């Protein structure tokens, strides 16, 4: 990892930066968007060749209470998990960095009808039993080393600070002996976030750290602590990033993050296949097209396909040679009454967003390398509007 350029032209905002990541397969530059296994699954539903060429990919598996028990006890469950990760690696074979995050859930599971707890969080199994914690980490590390992943992801662990430091130090030593690199994941809303971040950077010299995305204004001090390391050769990977910010004109959330000293971003994986469970009860109708949202590089917004005024022009610009995509988009209204077409169209929208959003990060890199982040923001009015509260909050913080 090496900081390539730092741009402080945007007044009151943290500096934006480009970072070079050298891998066995070449050099990656941030800001960058990572592809997810969810997006690869969406690609499989689109009957045309839309290559995913992101240099970083991540495959996330959430383990609830019964899943984590199976992970700790069952060869069959672990073997199935390895097969899923292997499949994700094959799909992302062109990625220069491949990561698999196996994350115990942090909240209890409730019954949809009764709202009563069905079982506690997965995290509770390893929070209260040091033997189970050791067992979990041992299996987790061995599994990832056997698969040959580029970073060994250690999920967020809701543990006391002292215990967390001990665990991270032990894992770091193990990785050093194995000739691999750990990727420790932190939750930005955790009460000890700043202390554990300092420990990872200052003591363990970590060069990539995962961050579970949280809203800036609710976690100002966590973001300020990340900003402290803007000039250090460490990459910050924001995971589970909300796809869009409805409170800011449907702005793509991750396109705000380069101005908050983050480097790599992956979108949150929807639950229930991306459909609100309440809407599953509804019949076929125009409202189903609300699921289909397309990314606009100029505004950085993600808006409903029904509200995009220049759709025809965009189709020709981005997909002029692809007759399947052109036909799907030009006749998107047919999806109102066709289950297969709505699934294809919704899947296409995710891949379209991934591809165009990734290209826009390349555009941003050029602005940052020219010390022109301020000009980039002024060109993107929706982004400028969303960042204004951030600038005001930092001005107030720095006045104390």
Secondary structure as GFF3:
##gff-version 3
##sequence-region A 1 400
A	DSSP	beta_strand	2	7	.	.	.	ID=ss1
A	DSSP	beta_strand	16	23	.	.	.	ID=ss2
A	DSSP	beta_strand	26	30	.	.	.	ID=ss3
A	DSSP	beta_strand	32	33	.	.	.	ID=ss4
A	DSSP	beta_strand	35	36	.	.	.	ID=ss5
A	DSSP	alpha_helix	37	43	.	.	.	ID=ss6
A	DSSP	beta_strand	56	63	.	.	.	ID=ss7
A	DSSP	alpha_helix	65	73	.	.	.	ID=ss8
A	DSSP	alpha_helix	75	91	.	.	.	ID=ss9
A	DSSP	beta_strand	97	104	.	.	.	ID=ss10
A	DSSP	beta_strand	109	110	.	.	.	ID=ss11
A	DSSP	beta_strand	117	119	.	.	.	ID=ss12
A	DSSP	alpha_helix	123	127	.	.	.	ID=ss13
A	DSSP	alpha_helix	130	147	.	.	.	ID=ss14
A	DSSP	beta_strand	152	154	.	.	.	ID=ss15
A	DSSP	alpha_helix	161	178	.	.	.	ID=ss16
A	DSSP	beta_strand	182	187	.	.	.	ID=ss17
A	DSSP	alpha_helix	193	198	.	.	.	ID=ss18
A	DSSP	pi_helix	199	203	.	.	.	ID=ss19
A	DSSP	beta_strand	208	212	.	.	.	ID=ss20
A	DSSP	alpha_helix	220	227	.	.	.	ID=ss21
A	DSSP	beta_strand	235	241	.	.	.	ID=ss22
A	DSSP	beta_strand	244	245	.	.	.	ID=ss23
A	DSSP	three_ten_helix	246	248	.	.	.	ID=ss24
A	DSSP	beta_strand	251	252	.	.	.	ID=ss25
A	DSSP	alpha_helix	254	257	.	.	.	ID=ss26
A	DSSP	three_ten_helix	258	260	.	.	.	ID=ss27
A	DSSP	beta_strand	264	267	.	.	.	ID=ss28
A	DSSP	three_ten_helix	272	274	.	.	.	ID=ss29
A	DSSP	three_ten_helix	277	281	.	.	.	ID=ss30
A	DSSP	three_ten_helix	286	291	.	.	.	ID=ss31
A	DSSP	beta_strand	293	296	.	.	.	ID=ss32
A	DSSP	beta_strand	301	304	.	.	.	ID=ss33
A	DSSP	three_ten_helix	305	307	.	.	.	ID=ss34
A	DSSP	alpha_helix	311	319	.	.	.	ID=ss35
A	DSSP	alpha_helix	323	330	.	.	.	ID=ss36
A	DSSP	three_ten_helix	332	337	.	.	.	ID=ss37
A	DSSP	alpha_helix	339	369	.	.	.	ID=ss38
A	DSSP	alpha_helix	373	379	.	.	.	ID=ss39
A	DSSP	alpha_helix	381	398	.	.	.	ID=ss40
###
